[in-house]
Every structure is written in C-alpha cells, then in structure tokens.
Amino acid sequence: MARILIVGATSAIAAATARLYAARGDRLYLLGRSEDKLRALATDLGESVAGHAAGDFTEANANPDRIRAGFEALGGVDIALVAHGALGDQLESEADYAEAYRQFDSNMLSAVSILIPVANALEAQGSGTIAVMSSVAAERGRPRNYTYAAAKAGLNTYLEGIRSRLWSSGVRVCILKLGPVDTPMTVDHEKDASFSSKEDVAKSIVRVVDVGKAVAYVPARWRPIMAVV
C-alpha cells in the first residue's frame, strides 16, 4: 500500500488517477481548489482517503502548511503527484502582463511553492517519488500557447534540478509530459486524433510512476512525435 499525496486532485486527470490508486488499495490525501468537488471525490473514493483540504495554491505562503498536513495524515508520503496548472489565454497574455503573470504563477511559480516543502519533506524522509504533470508544449515555443509553454518549460528545468539534488537521498522525480487530453480544461479546443482520454492517461501515469521513469511522455506516442516536430 502506497501513501499518495495528490495536489490538484479534482482535475479530471488527477481524479481518474486517484481512482486507480484507490482501487488497488493505496492511501490518499487530496488537495484541491474546490471544497465541494474534493468532498464529492473523497466520498467516491471512500476509505482510501486519509483526508482532504481545499485552498488556492497561488496563495503560496499557505502551501507549506497544506503539504505538512498531508504528510502528517498519511504518516509519510511515497508518491507526491502534482497536477496543478491552467492553460490561460495566449492572446490576452500577449497584450496584458497581468495575464502573462497569471499563467506563470499558476503553471510554475505556485508549483514551486508546493514543490519546496514536498522536496524537503521527502529528503528528510529519505525516500519517495515526486511526479509532476507537465506538457509536451514545454518543448516548443509556438504562437498559439508560448506563454503557457514557457511556464511549463521553467517548471521542467526546476524539476531537473530537484532530481539532481535529491538523487543521493533516495528521492526520485518523474516529469510527466502530457499530450492533449479531452478534459474540461480543453473543452473549447477542437478535438482530433491527437487527444487522449483522461482514463488512458491516468493508466499511463500510474504505470510510469511505478517503474520510476525520470521523464515520461504520456501517452508514449508523443516521444517520437516531439522528436521530429
């Protein structure tokens, strides 16, 4: 039985992943933005949930206490899954610094405020895995989403540094580079064959985290695609 802390648990992909973990008997602590959605998810997952708490992760000063509560409720953490972020409006970010900042805050800066206490706690524990949902968009600056992509690229580089720092402590870091997924976050996007279902993505996440991959394209078909585009 693994002890799993999920940040951003009410996102479609994270919730699907949480259901897989619960089904195999793991113990979960859920963090998310919506109390109502968290309560509904916790009820759905039943006795596998050790606790949950809602809050705005862009309120960075509150994140260390949120993470600490999760570690205490679980008695330590084996997997910390971070599924926090938002697409934002690219055109608005080109005209308005405030929107550009919001995208960097939601996709990188607030994630850093979560990762600092997670990394330090796992380092002190001497074991564990940090798995973070990023995006294949981070590998290229494209006109349609380069603000979001730049924020995710910064997050990936930060995670590479954490991995190097914590390797000797027995802590592993998995960067999950997700392709497009059919979720509420992409509801306004025209869907094509490049989109995956949240259920398939969740299965891939569980698998690659279990085997300890440092970087995983999810689904795996995105590795050769990104090598040539």
C-alpha positions as CSV (number, residue, x, y, z in Angstrom):
1,M,0.0,0.0,0.0
2,A,1.5,3.3,-1.1
3,R,0.8,6.6,0.7
4,I,0.0,9.2,-2.0
5,L,-0.4,12.9,-1.8
6,I,-2.3,14.4,-4.7
7,V,-2.2,18.2,-5.3
8,G,-4.8,19.4,-7.7
9,A,-6.8,16.2,-7.1
10,T,-10.1,17.4,-8.6
11,S,-8.7,18.0,-12.0
12,A,-10.1,15.4,-14.4
13,I,-6.8,13.6,-14.9
14,A,-5.8,13.6,-11.3
15,A,-9.2,12.4,-10.2
16,A,-9.0,9.5,-12.7
17,T,-5.6,8.6,-11.4
18,A,-6.8,8.8,-7.8
19,R,-9.5,6.3,-8.6
20,L,-6.9,3.8,-9.9
21,Y,-4.7,4.2,-6.8
22,A,-7.8,3.8,-4.6
23,A,-8.8,0.7,-6.5
24,R,-5.5,-1.1,-5.8
25,G,-5.6,-0.2,-2.1
26,D,-3.4,2.8,-1.8
27,R,-3.9,5.5,0.9
28,L,-4.6,9.0,-0.4
29,Y,-4.6,12.6,0.8
30,L,-6.3,15.1,-1.6
31,L,-5.6,18.7,-2.1
32,G,-7.6,20.9,-4.5
33,R,-9.2,24.2,-5.0
34,S,-12.9,23.3,-4.7
35,E,-14.2,22.1,-1.3
36,D,-17.4,20.7,-2.9
37,K,-15.5,18.8,-5.6
38,L,-13.0,17.5,-3.1
39,R,-15.7,16.3,-0.8
40,A,-17.5,14.6,-3.6
41,L,-14.3,12.9,-4.8
42,A,-13.4,11.8,-1.3
43,T,-16.8,10.3,-0.8
44,D,-16.5,8.5,-4.1
45,L,-13.1,7.1,-3.1
46,G,-14.3,6.0,0.3
47,E,-12.0,4.6,3.0
48,S,-8.8,5.1,0.8
49,V,-8.9,8.8,1.6
50,A,-7.0,9.8,4.8
51,G,-8.1,13.4,4.4
52,H,-8.5,16.3,2.1
53,A,-8.2,20.1,2.2
54,A,-9.2,22.9,-0.2
55,G,-7.3,26.1,-1.0
56,D,-5.9,28.4,-3.6
57,F,-2.4,27.2,-4.5
58,T,-1.5,30.6,-5.8
59,E,-1.6,31.7,-2.1
60,A,2.0,30.4,-1.9
61,N,2.6,31.2,1.8
62,A,-0.2,28.7,2.8
63,N,1.2,25.8,0.7
64,P,3.8,24.6,3.2
65,D,1.1,24.0,5.9
66,R,-1.1,22.2,3.4
67,I,1.7,19.9,2.4
68,R,2.7,19.3,6.0
69,A,-0.9,18.3,6.9
70,G,-0.9,15.8,4.1
71,F,2.4,14.2,5.3
72,E,1.1,14.0,8.8
73,A,-2.3,12.5,7.8
74,L,-0.6,9.8,5.8
75,G,2.3,9.2,8.2
76,G,4.8,9.9,5.4
77,V,4.4,10.0,1.6
78,D,5.6,7.5,-1.0
79,I,4.3,9.4,-4.1
80,A,3.5,13.1,-4.3
81,L,1.5,13.7,-7.5
82,V,1.3,17.4,-8.5
83,A,-1.5,18.1,-11.1
84,H,-1.7,21.9,-10.8
85,G,-1.9,24.4,-13.6
86,A,-4.1,26.2,-16.1
87,L,-3.9,27.0,-19.8
88,G,-4.8,30.6,-19.8
89,D,-5.4,32.9,-22.8
90,Q,-2.5,33.3,-25.1
91,L,-3.7,36.3,-27.0
92,E,-4.5,38.1,-23.7
93,S,-1.1,37.3,-22.4
94,E,0.5,39.0,-25.4
95,A,-1.3,42.2,-24.6
96,D,-1.5,42.2,-20.8
97,Y,1.3,41.4,-18.4
98,A,-1.2,40.5,-15.7
99,E,-2.4,37.6,-17.7
100,A,1.1,36.5,-18.6
101,Y,2.0,36.6,-14.9
102,R,-1.2,34.6,-14.0
103,Q,0.0,31.9,-16.4
104,F,3.5,31.8,-15.0
105,D,2.1,31.8,-11.4
106,S,-0.4,29.0,-12.0
107,N,1.9,26.8,-14.0
108,M,5.3,27.4,-12.5
109,L,5.6,29.8,-9.5
110,S,2.8,28.3,-7.4
111,A,4.1,24.8,-8.3
112,V,7.5,25.8,-7.0
113,S,5.8,26.9,-3.7
114,I,4.3,23.4,-3.5
115,L,7.5,21.5,-4.5
116,I,9.8,23.2,-2.0
117,P,8.0,21.7,1.1
118,V,7.4,18.4,-0.7
119,A,11.0,18.0,-1.7
120,N,12.3,19.0,1.7
121,A,10.0,16.6,3.5
122,L,10.9,13.7,1.2
123,E,14.6,14.5,1.6
124,A,14.2,14.3,5.3
125,Q,12.3,11.1,4.9
126,G,15.0,9.6,2.7
127,S,12.6,8.1,0.1
128,G,9.7,8.8,-2.1
129,T,8.7,10.0,-5.6
130,I,7.7,13.4,-6.9
131,A,5.6,13.1,-10.0
132,V,4.5,16.3,-11.8
133,M,2.1,16.8,-14.7
134,S,3.8,19.0,-17.3
135,S,3.2,19.2,-21.0
136,V,4.7,18.4,-24.4
137,A,4.0,22.1,-25.1
138,A,7.1,22.9,-22.9
139,E,9.4,21.6,-25.6
140,R,8.5,24.2,-28.3
141,G,7.5,27.9,-28.3
142,R,4.5,28.0,-30.6
143,P,2.4,31.1,-31.4
144,R,-0.8,29.5,-30.0
145,N,0.4,28.9,-26.4
146,Y,4.0,30.1,-25.9
147,T,3.3,31.8,-22.6
148,Y,1.9,28.6,-21.1
149,A,4.7,26.6,-22.8
150,A,7.4,28.9,-21.3
151,A,6.0,28.4,-17.8
152,K,5.9,24.7,-18.1
153,A,9.5,24.7,-19.6
154,G,10.6,26.6,-16.5
155,L,8.9,24.1,-14.3
156,N,10.6,21.2,-16.1
157,T,14.0,22.7,-15.6
158,Y,13.3,23.3,-11.9
159,L,12.3,19.6,-11.6
160,E,15.5,18.5,-13.2
161,G,17.4,20.5,-10.6
162,I,15.4,18.9,-7.8
163,R,16.1,15.4,-9.3
164,S,19.8,16.0,-9.3
165,R,19.8,17.5,-5.8
166,L,17.7,14.6,-4.2
167,W,19.1,11.6,-6.1
168,S,21.6,10.7,-3.3
169,S,18.8,11.0,-0.8
170,G,16.8,8.2,-2.4
171,V,14.1,10.6,-3.8
172,R,13.0,10.2,-7.4
173,V,11.4,12.8,-9.7
174,C,9.2,12.0,-12.6
175,I,8.3,14.6,-15.2
176,L,5.1,13.7,-16.9
177,K,4.9,15.3,-20.3
178,L,1.3,15.1,-21.3
179,G,-0.1,15.5,-24.8
180,P,-3.5,16.9,-25.4
181,V,-6.2,15.3,-23.2
182,D,-10.0,15.5,-23.6
183,T,-10.9,17.3,-20.3
184,P,-12.9,20.3,-19.1
185,M,-9.7,22.4,-19.5
186,T,-9.7,21.7,-23.2
187,V,-13.4,22.0,-23.7
188,D,-13.0,24.9,-26.2
189,H,-10.4,23.1,-28.3
190,E,-11.3,21.3,-31.5
191,K,-10.7,17.6,-30.8
192,D,-8.7,15.4,-33.2
193,A,-6.8,12.1,-33.1
194,S,-4.0,13.7,-31.0
195,F,-6.3,13.9,-28.0
196,S,-6.3,11.1,-25.4
197,S,-8.9,10.2,-22.8
198,K,-8.3,11.0,-19.1
199,E,-8.7,7.3,-18.3
200,D,-5.9,6.2,-20.7
201,V,-3.7,9.0,-19.4
202,A,-4.3,8.0,-15.8
203,K,-3.3,4.4,-16.5
204,S,-0.1,5.6,-18.1
205,I,0.7,7.8,-15.2
206,V,0.3,5.0,-12.7
207,R,2.5,2.7,-14.7
208,V,5.4,5.1,-15.4
209,V,5.5,6.4,-11.8
210,D,5.5,2.8,-10.5
211,V,8.5,1.9,-12.8
212,G,10.4,5.0,-11.7
213,K,10.8,6.8,-15.1
214,A,12.6,10.2,-14.9
215,V,10.7,11.6,-17.9
216,A,7.6,10.1,-19.5
217,Y,5.7,11.2,-22.5
218,V,2.0,10.5,-21.8
219,P,0.9,8.7,-23.9
220,A,4.2,7.3,-25.1
221,R,3.5,8.1,-28.8
222,W,4.4,11.7,-28.1
223,R,8.1,10.9,-27.7
224,P,8.7,10.2,-31.4
225,I,6.3,13.0,-32.4
226,M,8.2,15.6,-30.4
227,A,11.5,14.3,-31.7
228,V,10.5,15.4,-35.2
229,V,8.2,18.4,-34.9
